[in-house]
């Protein structure tokens, strides 16, 4: 029995492989330069499709290949659910295929090429924005995140967030495609101009920006226990590493997510030991608490411990789908039997708020504490900065995915959040990577996934009230992209519904005789 015709088209399988290519631009492969041309093979397959429908299908398969490859490390957590995720999110890229085919299928005029340079990046960013909704999985593997190692390129992020970096990268790919396939000289000149502009935009913005105003410094220690046998050993290792920091000039000590599984409000012995560590180091401890509370529910909290006890706590509000709760559990709960999906839903917090520490001189040190998955969301870091955070502190635990690319990809996101907000960023992870970035996204220090110990770094703080353009303008890029996408869709519908114009029939001449 022969398979259906839809499964006997080599170009569709080639689209899946083409969708995997951009993943090489993220850590750990780290081929960031490849991002500027990595989409070209997939876009060319969409452009060469015989019909717009086939181009949309190839875009769908391209998107599925991208999701499968970029998030392969989710297999232990959701098992076969990853395939369904790839099918659903891949469908969004069908709009990219349709836009490419409509605007770049031969013959290509300068007008259509110019529209493609605007519309295709807009459609791409719109699809990224849709799948970034936290209930759908969050903004993992945004194309703009591939440029985390290049602060000059991240000058775009300070103006339009990771979205503007994604738009620039996609526009460059479209320009390269037009340059390779366009036949007319004006079209090729337009493509060269577009590629040049997108490559130079980030560095020019970076150079044009004034250096961040000095706002003092803070010395932060990040505690990374490494691989341990269980929660008791993890807690003991964290205590031992922290005790070794005594005598150093510190303003804050940060532990990773889930560094203790005890409710510190109901564990006086453990809290007493942490208070002693705060006294010994002369700095408050930010501890990750993953524990069942008095109400019987489990939550993940960032808890600030001082010599006087628990000063403040922030409860994680955006939980990891399947990892910390199962959406539509009555329908999808069966996944817990074939994967490591959450057997019990965690309880989310009510709202985000800053934590208010003090440095070793007694000065206020407000900071935004985000727990693991929350660091992927640009809007949460932006809210923290707007509320007055002098720095951003992330607590992470990616030990489940230790041997995959996930820890490196997660750690790289701090560079984006720093460039977007103009705030230094630190991330403490249980098993790595623990990292620190300055206010422009430059990496200052790191502990890898094979390391254990403390990473101490002195950070230049943001001045009170300091703002980047992204903080002022917010998510203007994805909203503009959505407007362009909608306008293009309306225009296409009108074009298809318009009656065909036929040349007026010539009336027979009537003789005057």
N, C-alpha and C positions, 0 to 999 in steps of 0.2 A: 504493500500500500504506500503510495507516494505521499509525502507531507504536503500540506496546503501550499498554494502558490506563494503566499506571503512569507513562507519560511524557506523558499527556494530562490532568494535574491541575494547574491553575494554582496551587493552594495550595502545592504542593511547590516550584514555582519561586519563589513569594513567600517561602517559608522560606529558600531559598538567599540571596535578597536581604536578608532579615532577619538572617541569619547574618553578612553583611558589615557591618552597621551598627555593632556593637560595636568593630570595628577602628578606627573614627574616634576612639575614646577614647585610642588610643596615639599616640606621636609617629610621624610628623611632624604629623598633623592636630591632635592634642593636645586634643581636646574632652573633657577628663577628666570634666566635669560630666555629660556625656551618658551615662556608664557607669551612672548610677543609674536610668536609664529605658530604656537602649538595648536591653535584652532583652525588653521588654514586647511589641513586635509579634510576635516569634518565639514567645514563650510563649503569646500569644493564639491564634496559628495552631494550636499544639499543643492548647490547651484546647478549641477549637471543632471539632476532628476528630470524625468520626462514631463512630470506634471507637478503642480503645487501640492497636491495631495501626497504624492510620493516623497516630495521634499520634506513635508511635515512628518511623515513616518520616519524618514531617515534622521530628522532632528530628534524625534522621540527616542530612537535607538541610540543615538549619540548621547543623549542625556542619561539614558539608563546605564550605558557603559561608564560614564563619568561617575555616577552615584555608586555603582557597584565597586569601582576601583577606589574611589576616594574614601569610602566608608566600609571597606572590607573587614576592618577590625571590629565591626559591630556584630559579626556572626556569633561570637559566644553569648552576646546579650540578647539578640532577637532571632537568631537562627534563620529559618526560611523567611522571616519577616523582611529581611533585607531585600529579597527579590521583589516583594510587593512594594517596598519603599522605592526601589529603582524604577519600577514600572510607573508608579504614580508621579514621582518627581521628574522622571524622564519625559513624561508627557508634556510638561511645561516647555521643554525645548523644542517641541513641535512648532511652536510659534516662531522660534528663531529660524527653523528650516523654511517655513513659509515666507518669512520676510526676505531671506537670502534669495530664494528662488524668484520671488516677485520682482525684486529690484536688480538682481545681477544675472538673471538668465539672459543669454544673448538675444538681441544686440543691446549693449550697455552704452547709454548716453551719459554725458557729463551730469545731467540733471538726476538721472537715476542713481549714478554713482554717489553723488552728494547726498541724496536721500538715504542710501544704504549706510553711509558713514554716520548718519544721525539715527536712523531707525533701528538698525541691527543692534548696536550697543544699548539702545534704550530698551529693546525687547529683552535682551540678555539680563540687564540689571533688574528689570521688572520681574523676571522669573526668579532671580536670586532673592529679591525682596519678598516674594510670595512664600517661598519655601523657608524663609528666615523666621516666619511666625513660630513662636516657641512651641505651640501645640503641634506643629508639623515637624519639629525636629531641630529648629534653630539654624542660625547662619554659619554652618560649618562648611569649609572648603569654598568660601567666596573667592573668585578668581583674583581679586585684588590682594588677598592675603599672601599670594605667592611672592610678593615684592617686599616682604617683611625685613629682609636683610639690607635694603637700600633706602636709607633715610631720605636721600634726595628725591627718590620717586614718591616716598611717603609725604612729600610736600603736598601732593594732591589730597591725601587723607586729612590733612589739617584744614582743608577747605571744604571737602565734600565727603569725608569719611571713606571707609573702604569701598563704598559704592563708586566714588569717582575714580579710584584706581582701577576697579573692574571695568568701568566704561572706557577708560583710556586704553587698557590692554586689548579689549575687544575691538575698539576702533582701529588700533594698529593692525590687528589681524585682518580686519576687513580691507584696510588699505593695501596690505601685502597681497591679498587675494585679487583685488582689482588690478594691482600692478602686474601680476603674473598672467591674468586672463584678459585684461582689456586690450583692445586692438587699436583704438584711436589715441593719438598723442595727447589731446586735452584730457582724456580720461586718465591716462598714466601720469600726467603731470599733477592732476588732482590727487591721485593716490600717493605720489611721492610727498606732496605737501602735507597730506593728512598724517602719514607715518612720521614724518619729521616733527610735526607739531605735537603729536602724542608722546613721542620720545623725549621731547624737550620740556613739555609742560611741567612735569614734576620738579626737575632740577631748577627751572626758572622760578617757580613758586617758592621752592626751598631757599634759593639765594635771595629772593626779594623780601622774605620775611625777616623781621627784626629778631635778634637773639632774644630768647625768653628772659623776661626781667628776673633778676636774682631774688630768690625768696628764702634764702637760708638753706641749710642742709639738714638731713636726718640720717643717722646711721642705723641700719636695719640688719638684723641677723635672721637668716632663713634656715630653719631646722629641717633636715631631710634624713629620716631614720633609715631609709633603704628597705630592702626586702626583710620582713620579719615573719615569725611563725604565727603570730596572732595579735589581737588587740592588746593583750597584757604586755607582751614583749615590745610592741610598737610604742606604747605609752612609756615603758621603762627606758627604751632607747632614746626617745625624745627628751625625757628628763635628764638622762646622762649627758647627752650632747649639750643641752641647755646649761647644765651646771658647769660645763667646761668653759662657758662664755663669761663666767664671773671675772670681774676686774677690767673688762673691756668697756670703753665708752659707747653705750648703746642707748638708742631711743625707743626701739621696739623689737621684740622677738616674735617671729611668725612661725607657727606650725601649720602643717598641711590640713586638708580636709579630712574629717574622720580620724583625727589624731587621738581621740579618746571616744570610747563608746559608753561613757558614764555621764549621767545627767549631773553636772557640777552643782546644781542647786540642791541635789539630794545625795551628794557624795562628799561629805565633809572631809574625809581623810585625803581623798585625791585633791580636793580644792586646797587643803592646807599645804600639800607638797608644792602645788603650783604657786601659791602665794609666797612660799619660801624661795622659789626660783626667781620670782619677781623682785624679791628683796636682794638676793645674791647678785643678780645681773644689773640691778638698778633700773630696769626697764619693764614696762607692762608686757604681758604675754597675750598674743592673739591665738587662741586654741580652736581647733576644729572639733566640734561636738556632734557625734552621730549617735543619738541615744533616744530611748523611749522616755517620754516625759510623764509628768504626774497624771495627765489626762489620758494616758494609755497610747498616745500616738507617737510615732517616730518622726523626728525632724532633724535637719542638719543646720547647725547654728555656728556662727563665728562669735566666740565668746572672748571678751577682753577682761583679762585677770590682772589685778594690781595687788600690791601688798595688803590692801584692805579687803580683797575678795573679788567677786564678779562685779565689774563696773557697768558693763553694757553687753548686750548681745544682739546680733542680727540673724534672723532666720531666713534661710534661702527661700526665695519666692518663685524662681523658675526651675522646675525640676526636670530631670532628664527623662524624656519619654522612654518607657520600657526599662530603663536602668533604675529609676527611682519611683516610677508609677507606670501602670499599664493603662493607656487610654482605652476607653470602652471595655473595661475589664470583663464584663459579662460576655462580650463577643470575642475578645482577643486574649482572654485569660489562659487559653490552651497553650500559648507560647511559653508560659512558665514551665510547662512539662517537657519542652524540647530545647530549652535554652536557659540562660542565667537571668532572664527577665525578672523584675522585682516581684517577689512573692507577696509583698505587702506594700501598699502605697505609702510613701512618705507624706507628711503634712507640710504644705507650703506656708510661708509667712504671709502676713497681710500686706506689707508694703516695704519698699526699700528705705533705708535711712543711714546716715553716716554714723561712724563710731568716733568718739571724741577722746583721743589719747592726749598725753602731755609728753614733751621731750624731757631729757635729763636736766634741763634748766628750769623746768616747770612751765614752759610756754605751751599754749594749746597746739595740738597736732591732729586736726580733724582729717580723717581718711575714709575712703570708700572701700569697704570690704565686700568682695564678691566671691561667691563660693563656686569653684570649678566651672561648670557649664555656663554660668552667668557671665564669665569673661568673654564669651564669644559674641555677646550682644553689644553692638555699638551704643545703643540708646541707654543702657544701664550705666556705662562708664560716663556718658555725657551728662546724665542726671546727677551722678555723684560729683562731677566737676562743677556743675552749675550750682549745686547745693553748698559748695565751699570746700571740697576735698583738696588737700594739698598734695596728696599722692593716692595711688590706687594700689590696693593689696588684694591679691588673688590667693585663695587656698584651693589646692587641687589634690586629687587622688586618681591616678590613671593606672594603678597597679594591675587592674584586670587586663589592660591592653599593653602590658610592659614590653613585650617583644615585637610590637607593631610600630607603625609610623605615628600612632595617635599621640604619644607624649610629646614628641618634637613638634607636631603640628599645633598642639594645644599651647605649648610654651611660646611659639612664634607669634601668637595673637597679641601678646603683650605689647609688641612693637607697634601694631596698628592702633591699639587703645591709647598708647602714649602719644603717638603722632596726632591722633584725632583730638585729644583733650589738652595737650600741652602739660600733662602730668606725668611724673615718673611712675613706673609700674614695677612691682615685684610680685613674684609668684613662688610660693612655697609648696612643694609637692612631696608627698610621702616617699615616693620612689623615683622622683625625677620626672621631668626636668624642672629644677628650681632656677629661676632666672631673674635678672634685673635689667631695666631699660631706663635711659634718661628721658627728658621731656620731649625729645624729638624722635624717639624710637630707636636710639642707638643702644646696642647690647653692651652692658657693662660687665656682667659676670654671669656664670652659669655652673650648675652641678648636673652632670649627666645621669642617665638612668642606671649606671653601674656604680654611682658614688653614694656615700653616706657621710653625714657630718653637718657642719654649719657653714653657710656662705654669708659673709659679712660684707656689706657694701654701703658706701656713703652716697646718698642721693641728693642732687640739687632739687630742692622743692619748688613748686610753682608758687609764684607770688599770689597773695589773696586777691581774688577778682580777676586773675589772668584769664583771657579768653582766646581761643582760636576761632577762625571763621566757622569751623564746623560747630563749635559750641553756640555761636551766635545764630547760625542759619538752620541748624538741625539737618534733618533728612531731606533736604531740598533736591538732591540728586535722584533718589528713587521715585519721589513724587513727580518730578519733571519727566523722568523716563516713563512713568506710567501714563502721563498725559500725552506724550509723543506716541506711545504705543496705541493708546485709545484712538488718537487722531488718525493714525495710519490704518487702524482696523476699520474705522468709519469710512475713510476714503476708499478702502478696498471694497467694502460692501456697496457703496454708492456706484463704484465703477462696474461691479458685476450686475447690479440691478438696472443700470441705465440702458434704455433700448438702443439697439445698434442703429447707427446713423447710416441711412442708405442715400446714395446720390439721387437727387431729384430727377424724376423721369422727364425727358424732353417732350414737350407738347408738339404735336404735328403742326407744321406751318399751314395756315389757311390762306389760300390765294384770294386776293382782293377781287379777282375776276369771278 
